[in-house]
Amino acid sequence: MRRLLLFSLALMALLGFVAPPDVLAQAAAPKPNFTITGFIDTVGTYSRNVSNADGGAFNRNDKQGYGRSRGRFDIIGEVGQAKAVFGFELDEVWGQTGSTNSTFPTTASAASTTPVANQFGTDGSFGLNTDVRGQLEVKWLYVEFPAPLIPVPMIVRLGAQPFATASSYKLATYANGDFAGVNLYTTLGPTLKLQTTYVAVEENLVGTGTKNGLPGPTGYTGSTANSQNRGDDFATIVSPEFTPMKGLDIKPMLSLFHASGTTSASARQGRGGINTSTAYTNPDGTSRGGVNEDRITVGVDARYRMGPFSFDPSILYQFGSRNVVAPSTFASSGALPGRKYRADLDAWLVDIRAGYQLGPLLLQGVGVYSTGNSARNNTLGKVRYFQPLDTDTSYLADWGTQLTSLGLDYLNAMNEAGGNVPYAGTAIGWDKYGRIQAGVKATYALTPALSVMAGANGHWTAEGVDRSGTMVAGSGILPVFAGPRPRDTSQYVGTEFMSVLSWRFAPGLGWDNAVGYMIMGPALDAMTDATLARNTKDVSIFTSRVRFSF
């Protein structure tokens, strides 16, 4: 499928080059233009027990206060209808946080030393004199242009680019963030459009010791070759969009994701004791043939607007198959360690949101349900938990919670680092157990520039969590598969409260203040330090952010 797509793109490019002179000639060539857009965030946060530093141990009661600055810039060059975009960013903590100011090693010797202590998700820190080196995150590098010789308008985007609306209207229900590949946006009529997307997830280069163990032109051998070995992993997304009536937009979606062996942590997280690396290779880390995953996701996203009423339902279903190598820790479940098992995928995600505007008051509600596996099911025969292609940690970040999804401090949500158990904004479900959420919020506009929001959310898992399970790095919660249980199971994750005060006090400038508090339930007792009393502690956060957008 991927070869066919590349061949089609090459053919389209060739047709463009041999276009008739009257098509290519222009009486007056347009002048190049360029602009710079972006924003700078200044963030200050105090948090308690968000558990980003201890891998999600919600019984340690950690506290942290810090400030940071983030700059996000897009340089846009345009010639006629064609444009190129270079997007980059920097994110720095105030005050030196580790042995050096930079998270990124600047020399070969530095790369082999202990990593620099830093706030999760940032590039480094501004110490005295603020001289930091080797820090530049490249986000986007793409070109966009109208396709030649196509009877209907088609915009072609090539390179490192955002997913945007490639799969849905909502943020991060399936694909969000950035990717390298191709996106084609075709306008078939006034009420019908079509997006087709090819995503290059991983590329297996020749010479990395992938099959015969020889060094090859790149010179990798032994364990180094194993670490360099990547499968030819890719995804395709086909998503039409039509408007059958005024106020109603419908966006179906079909996506295929293929992974060979290990793959990107954005597309697959360790859950239920299955390690994202060792469960898809031989015990020594070498490649193992036939350990593939073919994940097919179908669904529909819609938005309906009628006067003050809004309704946004999303329904996604996932099927296919996944091969995995049973770990030794699964022996008590009846699995044979080292044996390859084939699991069928069978998972659902339902996300429904609604709102009603009463003058300056906006009332909104959300309901989320995703399926999961039961505590003693080892997932080697059937995978019932939903797996997005890439949320970029952002699922429900557009809802307003400050802890279980990204808030004003989008690098300091509850367990966002996901060291042991995947973060709910990345995996959507809680480990392998699925997700149930019901929430309400109200936003009141005191003036056009000043508003306040407050709300609450109840969180549960679809299946009972084994509270006596243990966290395993990169594997999620390892349950107790056999024998008596020292503790029972629970579905109640907690009740979360949130509030945001927003003031747009000048053109381009906004000041936002948010608070989040979560009364923790017993379902996440498994996400605790087993050497301490295994009772989760409540989580809280306060953030103040000034954003300048230009």
N, C-alpha and C positions, 0 to 999 in steps of 0.2 A: 504493500500500500504506500509506503513511504517513497519507494523508487518511482512509482507511478506519479505521485504528486510532484517530485522533483523533475521528472521528465516533462510533465505538463507545464511547469513554470518555465523550464528552459525553452520549450516550444513557444510559449507566449512571448518570451523575451526575443526570440529569433524573429517572430512575426513583426514585432515592433521595429527591429532593425531594418527589415526589408519593406517597410511601409512606403507607399508612393511618395515621391518628392512633394506633391502638393499637400500631403498630410503633415509632413515634417517641417516644411518651410513656413516661416513666419515673417510677415511684413515688418514687424517691429518687435524685436525680442524684449520680453519684460525685464525690468530691472530687478536685480536681487535685493531682497529686504531681510533684515534680521531683527529679532526682538529677544529680550531676556525676561522671563517670568519666574515666579517662585514665591517663597516665603521664608521667614526666619522666626523660629519659635524660641522663646525664653521660658523655661519650665522650672518650677520649684515644687518638690513633692516630699511629703512625710507619709510613710506607710508602716503598717505593723502586720507581720505574719503573712506577707505576700509570698514568701518562700521561693524566691528566685535564686537565692544563693545556696540553699540547702537541698535543692532537688525536689522540693514539694513536701517537706516534713512539717505538717501543719500543727505540730505540738511543741515547737521550739520557741515560738513567740519572739521572732526577730523584729528589730525596729531599725528604720533608716530614714534619714533626711538628706536631701542633696539638691543641687541645681545643675542645669545643663542648657546648652544652646544647640539648636539644629538648624542648618541652612539647606534648603532644597531649591535647586536652580535648573531651569530648562533654557538652553540656547536654541532658538528656532530660526532656521534660515529658509527663505522662500524665494522661488523663482516661478512666477505664474502660479499654476495650480500644484506644483510640486514643492515639497518641503522636507527638510531634514531636521531631526531633533536630537540634541545631546543633553541628557539629563544626568545630573550628579548631585551628591549631597555630602555633608559632613555633620557629625554628631559628637559633641564633646561635653564631658562633665566639667563643672567648675572645680578647680583645684586638682592637683596631681593625685591619682588614685592608686598607683602602683609604682613599680621600680622605674618605669619610664612613662612619658606622656603618650606614647603611641601603642596601640594594640597590635599593629602590624609590624613584623620584624623588618628592619631596614638592612640587615646583613645576613649572610648565611650562618654565621656563628650565633646571631641573636635568635634565629629560627629554631635552634636546637635547645634553647634555654627554657626555663619555666615561663609559661604565658603570663603576660602582664595582668594584674588584677584590674578589673574594670566593671562598670555598670553594664548589665546585660543589654546588648543591642547597640551600644555606642562604639565609636571608633577609637576613643582614647580620652584624654583629659587636657584641659588648659591649666598648666601650672604657672608659676611665676615666669614672666616674659613670654608665655604662651607660644613658644616655638615648638611646634609638633611637625613630624615628618611622615611621609609615606601614607597619608590618609586622604583618600578620595574614592568614594563609592560611586561607581558608574552604574546608573539605573537604566537609562534608555540610550540607545544609539540606533536610530532607524530612519528610513527614508519612506516617504508616502507620495503617491502620484496616481493620476487617473490611468487606468489600463487602456492601451491603444487597441484599435481594431475590434472592440467589443461592442455589440449592438445595443447594450444597455449600460448605464453608468456604473462603473466599478472602480473603487478606490483600493489600491494595492499598498500594503504596509509591510516592509521587509526589515528584519533586524531585531534588536533587543527592544521590546516595546511592552506597553501595559495590556493586560487582558481586557480591561474596560468592560464593554457589554458583550463580549464574545460568547458567553454562556447564559447570562441572566441579567435582569434589571437590578435585582438586589445585590448587595455587596457580599461576595465570598460564600455564597451557598455551594458553589462548585469550583469556579476558577477565578482567582483574583491575584493581584500583584503583577509580576513581570515575567516575561519569557523571551526566548530567542526563537524566531521562526517567521511564519507568514500569516497574514490576515487579509482576507479579501472581503470587502463590504460592497454588496451589489444592490442597487435599487432597481427592482423589477417593475415597480409601479407606484402610484401615489400611496397605496396602503399595503405594499408588500416589499419587504427587504430580505436579504439573505447574507449571513456571515458564515464564512468557512475559515477555519483556523488550523494551522499545523504547528505543533509545539515540539521543539527539540529538547528532550529532557536530559538524555545522556548520549554520548557518542563514543563508540569503541574504536580507537585508532589502531592501525597496524603497528606492530613492534612493541607492544606492551606485555608480551608473554601471555597472550590470551589463550592460546591453544597448545603450542608446542614447547613453551617454556624457554625458548631461545631469546637472547637479548634483543635482536632486531636493531633497526636503525636508531631507535630512541634509547637503547642501552639499558633497559630495565630488566632485572633478573631477580630470582628468588622472591622473598616476601615483598620487596619493593614493587615487583611486577604485579603481585596480587593486589596491592593497594591501588595500583594505577588502572586495573582492569575494570572497565565500565561496559555495561550492555548497551545495545542500540535501543534505547528506550525513547518512546515518543507518544504523543497524544494527538488526536484529531477531534475537532469540535465542529459540528454543523448545526447552525441555529437560525432558522427563519424567523421573521417577525412580521405580523400582520395586524391590521386595525379593522376589525369587522364592523365597528360602529364608533361613533364619536365618544371619546372618553375611555374606551377599552382597547388595550394593547395586549397581545398574546405572543409569547416567545417560547415555542417548543425547542428542545435541545436533544441532540444525540452525540455522544462522545465515546471514543475508544481510547483506552490507555493500555499500552503494552510495556512490560518491564521484564528484563532478563537478569536474573540474579538480584543483587542488591540494587537499589535505586535511590532517587532523591528522597531525603527525609521530609520534604514538603508534600510528596505524594503518598508516602507510606510511613506510618509511625509504629513504634513497638507497642503492642497492646496484648494484654492477657498472658504475658510471659513469653511472647514471640519476639526475639531480638531482630532488629532491622538488618543486621549484618550477618551474624553467624547462622541464622535460620535459612539463609538463601545461598550458602556456599558449603564447600566441604569443611570439616573441622579445622583444617590447617589454613583456611582462608582462600584456597584456590577455587577456581570456577568449577561449577558442577552443572553439567548439561541438563536441560529440560526443567530447570527451576524457573519457570516463567509465570507471569501473571497477565491475564487478559481481562481487563475490567471495562465493562460496558455500562454507561449511565444514560438513561433516557428520562425525560421529564418535561415539565412545562412551567413557565413563569408568567405571571400576568399582573397587570395593574389596571384598576378601574377607578375613574374619577367622575363623580356626579355631584356638582355643587359642593357642599361642605364635607361630603362623604368620600372616603378613600378605602380601597380594599386591595390587598396585595398578597395573593396566594402563590405558593411554590410547592410543587410535588415532584420528587425525584425518586427513581427506582434504579437499583444497581444489581447487575448480574454478571456472570462470567465464571472464571476459575482462577485458582492460585495454587501453585506448588510451593511446598515449604518443607524444610528438613526438621524433623522433630528434635527438640533439645533434650538433654538428659534429664532436665527438671520435669519433663512431662511423663516420665516413666510411671508414676503413680496414677496417671489418668488412663493407663492401658496402652499408651503409644510406645512404639519401639524407637529408642534414641538412634539418630542417624538415618532413619528411614525417611524416604521422600513420600509425602502425602499430598493428595489433590483435594482441595476444598472448593466447594461451590459457593459463589457469592450470591447473597440474597438479602438485600438491605433497602430500607426506605428512609427518606427524609421528607418531612412535611413542615413547612414554615409559613404561617399565616399571620398577617398583620392588618390592622384596620385603624381608621382614625375619623374623627369628626370635629370640624371647626365651628366653635360657637363664639363669633366675634374675636376678641383677643385670646380666647381660651381654646387650646387644641388638646383633645383627649385621644389617647392612642392605646392600643393593646397588641400583644404578641402571644402567639402560641407555637411551640416547637415540639416536634416528636421525631425521634430517630430510633430505629430498632437496635437491638443489642443481643449479645450472647449471655446465657446464664452463667452463674459463677463456676460450676464444675464442667461446663462445656469447654473443651480445649481448642476449639476453632480449627482443628485439623480436618474436619469433615464439612463444616459449613461456617461461613463468615457472615454474621448477621449485622455487623456494625457498618455504618455508612462511611465511605472514604472519599473525601473531596480530592480533586486533582491538586489544588494549591489554594489555600485561603490567605497566605501571607500573614498569618496570625490574626486575621481581621474579621472572622465571623461574628456577626452582631455588633461590630464596632459602630454601626450606624444607628444603634438602638439607644445608647446612652449609659449603659452600665460601666462602672469604673473598675471592676474587679474580674468578673467572669468573661468580659470582653474588653477590648482596648478602650481606654478612656482618654482624658486629656493628656495624661502621661502614658503614651502608647508603648513605652518600654518598661512598664512597671505594673502590669496587671497580675492577677493572682496565678502563680505557677507559670507565668508566661515563658520562662526559660525552659520549662519542660525537661529538666535533666533526667528524671526517672519516668514520670508519667506524662504523656502528652498534654499540652495545654488545650483547654476546651475551645479556644478561639482558633486553634489550628486543626484539631481532630473533629470538632463539632460535638461528638459524643464524649462521655466520661469513660476513658479507657475503652474496654470492649463492651460496656454495659448499656450503651445507648444514652438518650437524653430526652427528658421531658422538661419543658419550661413554660410557665405562664406568667405574663407580666403586664402591668399597666403603668402609664405615666401621663402627667398633665403638664403642659407648657403654657405659661401665661405671659403675654407680651405687655409689659408695663408701659413701654413706649416702643416705637418701631426699632429702636436701637438697644433696648434693654429688656431681657426676658429671663424668666426663671422656670426651671423644670424640676419635677420631683416624681419619683416612681418607686415601684417595688416589684421584685421578681421571685417566684418560687422555683426551686431547682430540684429535680429528681432524676434518677436513672430509670431507663425502661425495664431493666432487670436488676434484681438484688445484687449488691456488691458484697463480695466476701470480705468482711471486715478484718479477718485474720490473715488476709493476704499480705504479701511483702512487696515493696518497690524494688525493681531491678533496673539498673541503668540501661536505657535503650530498649527495654522490654515491657515496660508498663507494670501492672500489678500482677504478680504471680499468685494464683489462688492456691488453696489447699484442696487438691483434687480427691483425696481419699482419707478415710479415718474420721474420727470425731472432730468436730469443730469447737475450738475454745470460745468462739463468739458467733453470733448469728449474722444474717445478711440484712442489709438495709438499702432502701431506694432514696431516702431523703438526703439530699446534698446540702440544702440550706436555703435561707431566705435572705435576699439581697436588697438593700435600699440604696437609692442613688439620688443625687440632686446636683444641678448645674446652674450657675448664674452667669449669663453672658451679656457683655456690654460692648457694643461697637462704638467706641468713644471718639473716633476720628476716621477719616477716609483711609482704608487699608489697614486699620489697627483695631484689634479686638482683644478684650481681656476676659478670660473665662476662669471661673473658679468652680471646682467640683469636689464632692465628697462621696465616698462609697463605704458602706458597712455591710458585712455579711455575717449573719448568725449561722454558724456552721452546724450541719447535721451529722449523724453518725456514718453516712455512706462513705465518707472519705477518711474514716479511721485507718483504712489500709494505707493511706498516704501520710503516714506518720513515722517517726523514728521509733523503731521497735525496742530500743534500749530505754525509752521513757514511757510514761503513762500514755497509752494509745487513745487519747481523746483529742479531737481537733479543737483548736482555739479560734475564736472569732477573728475576722480579717477586716482591716480598715485602711483607708487611704484618703489623703487630702492633697489636691493639686491646684496650683495657680499657674496660668499660662498666658503670656502676652504673645500674640501672633501678628506679624507685619506681613501682609500679602501685597505683591506688586505684579 
